[in-house]
Amino acid sequence: MPTYEYRCAEGHTFEVFQRMSDEPLSACPDCGAEARRVVSGGGGVLFKGEGFYITDYRSEDYKKRAKAEGGDSGGAGASSGSDSDD
């Protein structure tokens, strides 16, 4: 459920957990003055490290099955077949 930030005419600010389908609040819970929803930065997503990929958070079961099926993509697996031709 999203958190919405509100500010009233008297300067009070407050946050409310609401469904997206809920009507916005119209009164400040502190003083009863008219309140308006404020555009806020919200919770940001932090990207740390050298990269972020959707496959970084795959389940361990998925990783095991992919490894068993030869799902590792890279140059290491392709070079092993050339040694047996001699």
C-alpha positions as CSV (number, residue, x, y, z in Angstrom):
1,M,0.0,0.0,0.0
2,P,1.5,3.4,-0.9
3,T,2.3,6.1,1.6
4,Y,0.9,9.5,0.7
5,E,2.2,12.8,2.1
6,Y,-0.2,15.6,3.0
7,R,0.1,19.2,4.1
8,C,-2.6,21.4,5.6
9,A,-3.2,25.1,5.3
10,E,-1.7,25.6,8.8
11,G,1.6,24.0,7.7
12,H,1.3,20.6,9.4
13,T,2.6,17.7,7.3
14,F,1.7,14.0,7.8
15,E,1.8,10.7,6.0
16,V,-1.0,8.3,5.4
17,F,-1.0,4.7,4.2
18,Q,-3.8,4.4,1.7
19,R,-5.0,2.3,-1.2
20,M,-4.6,3.9,-4.6
21,S,-8.4,3.7,-5.0
22,D,-9.1,5.5,-1.7
23,E,-10.2,9.1,-1.9
24,P,-7.6,11.7,-0.8
25,L,-8.0,13.1,2.8
26,S,-9.5,16.5,3.0
27,A,-8.8,17.5,6.6
28,C,-5.7,17.6,8.8
29,P,-5.9,15.2,11.7
30,D,-4.1,17.7,14.0
31,C,-6.1,20.9,13.4
32,G,-8.9,20.0,11.0
33,A,-7.9,22.5,8.4
34,E,-8.0,21.7,4.7
35,A,-5.3,19.3,3.7
36,R,-3.9,18.6,0.2
37,R,-1.8,15.7,-1.1
38,V,1.8,16.7,-1.8
39,V,4.0,15.3,-4.6
40,S,6.8,13.6,-2.7
41,G,10.0,11.8,-3.7
42,G,8.7,8.5,-2.3
43,G,10.9,5.5,-1.8
44,G,13.7,5.5,-4.2
45,V,15.5,2.5,-5.7
46,L,19.2,2.3,-5.0
47,F,21.4,0.7,-7.6
48,K,24.7,-0.2,-6.1
49,G,27.7,-2.0,-7.4
50,E,28.8,-2.6,-10.9
51,G,25.5,-3.5,-12.4
52,F,21.9,-4.5,-11.8
53,Y,20.3,-7.3,-13.7
54,I,16.9,-9.0,-13.3
55,T,18.7,-12.3,-13.1
56,D,20.6,-11.2,-9.9
57,Y,17.6,-12.1,-7.8
58,R,16.7,-15.5,-9.3
59,S,15.8,-18.3,-6.8
60,E,18.4,-20.9,-6.0
61,D,16.2,-23.6,-7.5
62,Y,16.1,-21.7,-10.8
63,K,19.9,-21.3,-10.8
64,K,20.4,-25.0,-10.1
65,R,18.0,-26.0,-13.0
66,A,19.7,-23.6,-15.4
67,K,23.1,-24.9,-14.6
68,A,22.0,-28.5,-15.0
69,E,20.5,-27.7,-18.4
70,G,23.7,-25.9,-19.5
71,G,22.2,-22.5,-19.3
72,D,25.4,-20.8,-18.4
73,S,26.1,-18.4,-21.3
74,G,29.7,-17.5,-21.9
75,G,32.9,-18.4,-23.7
76,A,34.1,-21.1,-21.3
77,G,31.6,-23.8,-22.4
78,A,32.1,-23.2,-26.1
79,S,35.8,-23.9,-26.1
80,S,35.6,-27.4,-24.5
81,G,34.3,-29.1,-27.7
82,S,37.3,-28.1,-29.9
83,D,39.8,-30.2,-27.9
84,S,38.1,-33.6,-28.7
85,D,38.5,-33.3,-32.5
86,D,42.1,-34.4,-32.5
